[in-house]
Amino acid sequence: MLRPDTHPAAPVGRIGVLLVNLGTPEAPTAPAVRRYLAEFLSDPRVIEIPPLAWKPILHGIILRTRPAKSAHAYSQVWTEKGSPLAAITSDQAEALQARLGVDVRVDWAMRYGNPSIPDRLQALKDEGCDRILIAPLYPQYSGATTASVMDKLGEALKGMRWQPAIRTLPPYYDHPAHIAALEEDLAAQIEALAFVPEVLLLSFHGMPERTLHLGDPYHCQCRKTARLLSERLARRLPDLRVETSFQSRFGRAKWLEPATDVVLAKEAAAGTKRIAVAAPGFSADCVETLEELALRGREQFEEAGGQDFATLTCLNAKPIGIEMLEILVRQELGGW
């Protein structure tokens, strides 16, 4: 395109992909966790309680007591690259970039914390991306996750005079590429264990039960992922019993059941000696998988009489997981 010599630079014509995950504190310290939780728990998509009732609880109790406990959990899984979730999401973006080539610019952001959605959206726009696919890395849709990303995206777009064209990656809970990747990855991990598990527990992040009754499809989509995955695993590992549960209960409200900690204790008490746990609702390992499942889950199982316990890793930036992401992303970039 010919422009006058005095025309300011205005790069256009590129395609961008922005991978988005939940978020993480910047350090495994109480002050950093407090800042992160303040943003996370102030999102009305996450806490559906009227602000007048919730803010005194949040600032008067939770942000005074929970940060130290959560900081300890993060400190047990922190890596040389920092937060596992941030490091893995960065690796996913780098690996996907290598597959998509120079025609597409891939970046990543966090819904809470940094790098933020507004900052990375603007960075892509500044690089000439006038068509951008927003890809929330949540296989199952929930108002508290996927919709919250869309809310933040809307805020970012509201502040932009020259907005890019936007597409969004749909939930992929039952996409054949996702189910196939999970089956192949989990089966390979199970077959490599030093013991033969009697049970595979598929643990999804929990949500208050009321969200189901209000119309959130999350519970149904988790169950469908579990059913499709169980059917495929049954052909490869016919002696393996597969169960489903929901973790990370918080507060006094009733949450989706059965709860992961309860199932682990009940299985051990009922005589199950060998169990493996996987988290097919997480695209990357994080404090919920590396600490809550791998460390506390093991304690709960062993204290109830269990013997052998293994937490299987998420798809992360493994080639099979990146191949799946490439399939999903190329499908949504069609026509661009």
C-alpha positions in Angstrom: 0.0 0.0 0.0 1.4 3.4 -1.0 1.3 6.1 1.6 2.6 9.7 1.7 6.1 9.9 3.3 4.6 11.8 6.3 1.9 9.2 7.0 2.3 7.6 10.4 3.0 3.8 10.6 -0.2 1.8 10.6 0.6 -1.9 10.3 -2.4 -4.0 9.2 -3.2 -7.3 7.6 -1.9 -9.7 10.1 -3.9 -12.4 12.0 -3.4 -12.9 15.8 -4.3 -15.7 18.2 -4.5 -14.9 21.9 -4.5 -17.9 24.2 -6.1 -17.0 27.6 -5.9 -18.9 30.9 -7.3 -18.1 34.3 -4.4 -16.4 36.1 -1.8 -16.6 38.8 -0.2 -14.4 41.4 3.2 -12.9 40.5 5.0 -14.6 43.4 4.2 -17.3 46.0 3.9 -14.7 48.7 1.0 -13.5 50.8 1.0 -9.9 49.4 1.1 -11.2 45.8 -1.6 -13.7 46.5 -3.7 -11.0 48.2 -3.5 -8.8 45.1 -4.5 -11.7 42.8 -7.4 -12.9 45.0 -8.7 -9.3 45.3 -9.0 -9.2 41.5 -10.3 -12.8 41.1 -12.8 -12.7 43.9 -14.1 -9.2 43.0 -15.3 -10.6 39.6 -19.1 -10.8 39.7 -18.9 -13.7 37.3 -17.0 -15.7 40.0 -18.8 -14.5 43.1 -22.5 -14.1 42.4 -23.3 -12.4 45.6 -24.5 -8.7 45.8 -21.4 -6.5 46.3 -22.9 -4.9 49.5 -23.0 -8.3 51.1 -19.8 -9.7 49.6 -17.3 -6.8 50.0 -17.2 -6.9 53.8 -16.7 -10.6 53.7 -14.0 -10.4 51.1 -12.0 -7.5 52.6 -12.8 -8.1 56.2 -12.2 -11.9 56.4 -11.0 -13.7 53.2 -8.2 -11.3 52.1 -7.0 -11.2 55.7 -6.9 -15.0 56.2 -6.6 -16.9 52.9 -3.5 -15.3 51.2 -1.0 -16.9 53.6 -2.6 -20.3 53.2 -2.7 -20.0 49.4 0.8 -18.6 49.3 2.0 -21.8 51.0 0.2 -23.9 48.4 1.8 -21.9 45.5 5.3 -22.1 47.1 5.1 -25.9 46.9 4.6 -25.9 43.2 6.5 -22.7 42.1 9.2 -23.3 39.5 12.4 -21.6 38.3 10.2 -20.1 35.5 7.7 -18.9 38.1 4.1 -20.0 38.2 3.5 -23.3 36.5 0.3 -22.1 34.8 2.1 -19.0 33.4 5.1 -21.0 32.3 3.1 -23.7 30.6 0.7 -21.2 28.9 3.8 -19.4 27.5 5.2 -22.7 26.3 1.9 -23.5 24.6 1.9 -20.2 22.8 5.5 -20.7 21.6 4.8 -24.2 20.4 1.6 -23.2 18.6 3.4 -20.3 17.0 6.0 -22.7 15.6 3.1 -24.8 14.0 1.2 -21.9 12.6 4.2 -20.1 11.1 4.8 -16.5 10.2 1.3 -15.9 8.8 -0.2 -15.9 12.3 1.0 -14.2 15.5 0.4 -16.2 18.7 0.4 -14.5 22.1 -1.0 -15.4 25.6 -2.7 -13.6 28.5 -4.3 -14.2 31.8 -7.8 -13.3 32.8 -6.5 -12.2 36.3 -3.0 -10.9 36.8 -0.4 -10.5 34.1 0.1 -10.5 31.2 -3.4 -9.0 31.0 -5.9 -9.3 28.2 -6.0 -5.6 27.4 -2.2 -5.3 27.2 -1.7 -8.3 24.9 -4.7 -7.4 22.7 -3.2 -3.9 22.2 0.2 -5.5 21.6 -1.2 -7.7 18.8 -3.1 -4.7 17.3 0.2 -2.7 17.4 1.9 -5.5 15.4 -0.7 -5.2 12.7 -3.1 -7.9 13.7 -6.5 -6.5 12.6 -8.1 -10.0 12.9 -7.7 -11.8 16.3 -8.9 -15.1 17.6 -9.4 -15.1 21.3 -8.9 -18.7 22.6 -9.9 -19.3 26.2 -8.2 -22.5 27.3 -11.2 -23.8 29.1 -12.6 -27.0 27.4 -15.9 -26.7 29.2 -17.9 -23.4 29.2 -18.7 -21.6 32.4 -19.9 -18.1 33.2 -17.2 -17.9 35.8 -14.4 -18.7 33.2 -15.2 -18.3 29.5 -17.8 -15.6 30.0 -15.5 -13.7 32.3 -12.8 -13.7 29.5 -15.4 -12.2 27.2 -16.3 -9.5 29.7 -12.6 -8.5 30.0 -12.3 -8.6 26.2 -15.3 -6.2 26.0 -13.7 -3.8 28.4 -10.5 -3.8 26.4 -12.3 -3.3 23.1 -14.3 -0.4 24.6 -11.1 1.5 25.2 -9.8 1.0 21.6 -10.6 3.5 18.9 -9.5 1.2 16.1 -10.7 -2.2 17.0 -9.6 -5.5 15.4 -12.1 -8.0 14.1 -12.7 -10.6 16.7 -13.5 -14.3 16.8 -13.6 -16.5 19.8 -12.8 -20.2 20.3 -15.9 -22.2 21.3 -15.8 -24.7 24.2 -14.2 -27.9 23.0 -15.3 -30.3 25.7 -16.6 -32.8 23.1 -14.4 -32.0 20.1 -13.1 -35.2 18.6 -9.5 -33.9 18.6 -9.8 -33.0 22.3 -11.2 -36.4 23.4 -8.6 -38.3 21.2 -5.7 -36.3 22.7 -6.9 -36.9 26.2 -7.4 -40.6 25.6 -4.0 -41.1 24.0 -2.1 -39.0 26.7 -3.9 -40.5 29.7 -3.6 -44.0 28.5 0.1 -43.6 27.9 0.6 -42.2 31.3 -1.4 -45.0 33.0 0.5 -47.7 31.1 3.8 -46.1 32.2 2.9 -46.2 35.9 4.8 -48.5 38.3 1.4 -49.9 39.4 -1.9 -50.8 37.7 -4.6 -48.5 39.0 -8.0 -50.0 39.8 -9.7 -46.6 39.3 -9.2 -43.5 37.3 -10.8 -40.5 38.9 -11.5 -37.6 36.5 -11.5 -34.5 38.7 -13.0 -31.3 37.3 -13.0 -27.9 39.0 -16.1 -27.4 41.1 -18.8 -24.8 40.9 -21.6 -23.9 43.2 -24.6 -26.1 42.4 -26.9 -23.1 42.0 -25.0 -22.2 38.8 -26.3 -25.4 37.2 -29.9 -24.5 38.1 -29.4 -21.0 36.8 -28.6 -22.5 33.4 -24.8 -22.7 33.3 -23.9 -25.7 31.0 -20.6 -26.4 32.8 -21.7 -29.4 34.8 -23.3 -31.1 31.7 -20.2 -30.4 29.6 -17.9 -31.9 32.2 -20.1 -35.0 32.3 -20.0 -35.3 28.6 -16.2 -35.0 28.5 -16.0 -37.7 31.1 -18.5 -40.0 29.3 -16.8 -39.7 25.9 -13.3 -40.2 27.5 -14.5 -43.1 29.5 -15.9 -44.9 26.5 -12.6 -44.5 24.6 -10.5 -45.6 27.5 -12.7 -48.7 28.1 -11.6 -50.1 24.7 -8.0 -49.7 25.6 -8.0 -50.3 29.4 -11.1 -52.5 29.9 -10.3 -53.4 33.5 -10.0 -49.7 34.6 -13.1 -48.2 36.4 -13.5 -44.5 35.7 -15.3 -42.1 38.1 -16.0 -38.4 38.0 -15.7 -35.8 40.7 -15.5 -32.0 41.4 -12.7 -30.3 43.4 -11.9 -27.0 45.0 -15.0 -26.4 47.1 -15.1 -23.0 48.7 -17.5 -21.4 51.2 -20.7 -22.8 52.7 -22.8 -23.1 49.6 -23.5 -26.5 48.2 -21.2 -27.3 45.3 -21.3 -29.8 42.4 -21.0 -33.4 43.6 -19.4 -35.8 44.3 -16.5 -33.9 45.8 -13.0 -35.1 44.9 -11.7 -35.3 48.5 -14.8 -37.2 49.6 -14.5 -39.7 46.7 -10.8 -40.3 47.4 -11.6 -41.1 51.0 -14.6 -43.3 50.2 -12.6 -45.3 47.5 -9.8 -46.0 50.0 -12.3 -46.9 52.8 -14.1 -49.2 50.4 -10.9 -51.1 49.6 -9.5 -49.4 46.6 -5.7 -49.6 46.9 -4.5 -48.2 43.7 -5.9 -45.0 42.0 -4.9 -42.5 39.4 -6.3 -39.0 39.2 -6.6 -36.8 36.0 -7.9 -33.3 35.5 -9.4 -33.1 32.0 -11.0 -29.7 32.7 -7.6 -28.1 33.0 -5.5 -27.3 29.9 -2.3 -26.8 31.9 -1.1 -28.0 35.3 -1.5 -25.4 38.1 -1.9 -25.2 41.8 -5.2 -27.1 41.7 -3.5 -30.1 40.0 0.0 -29.9 41.4 -0.9 -29.1 45.0 -4.6 -29.8 45.6 -4.6 -33.1 43.7 -1.0 -34.4 43.7 -0.2 -33.5 47.3 -3.4 -33.1 49.4 -5.2 -35.7 47.3 -2.5 -38.2 48.0 -2.7 -37.5 51.7 -6.5 -37.9 51.7 -6.3 -41.2 49.9 -3.4 -42.7 52.0 -4.9 -41.6 55.3 -8.1 -43.4 54.4 -6.3 -46.6 53.7 -5.2 -46.3 50.1 -1.8 -47.5 48.9 -0.7 -46.4 45.4 -1.6 -42.9 44.1 -0.7 -41.0 41.0 -1.7 -37.7 39.6 -1.6 -37.6 35.8 -0.4 -34.5 34.1 -2.5 -32.2 31.9 -2.0 -31.9 28.1 0.2 -28.9 28.8 2.6 -28.1 25.9 3.1 -31.8 24.9 3.1 -32.4 21.2 -0.2 -34.2 21.3 -1.8 -31.2 23.2 -0.4 -28.6 20.8 -1.5 -30.7 17.8 -5.0 -30.5 19.3 -4.8 -26.8 19.8 -3.6 -26.4 16.2 -6.6 -28.3 14.9 -9.0 -26.2 17.0 -7.4 -22.9 16.1 -7.1 -23.6 12.3 -10.7 -24.6 12.3 -11.7 -21.2 13.8 -9.3 -19.2 11.5 -11.0 -20.6 8.4 -11.7 -17.9 5.8 -9.2 -15.5 7.4 
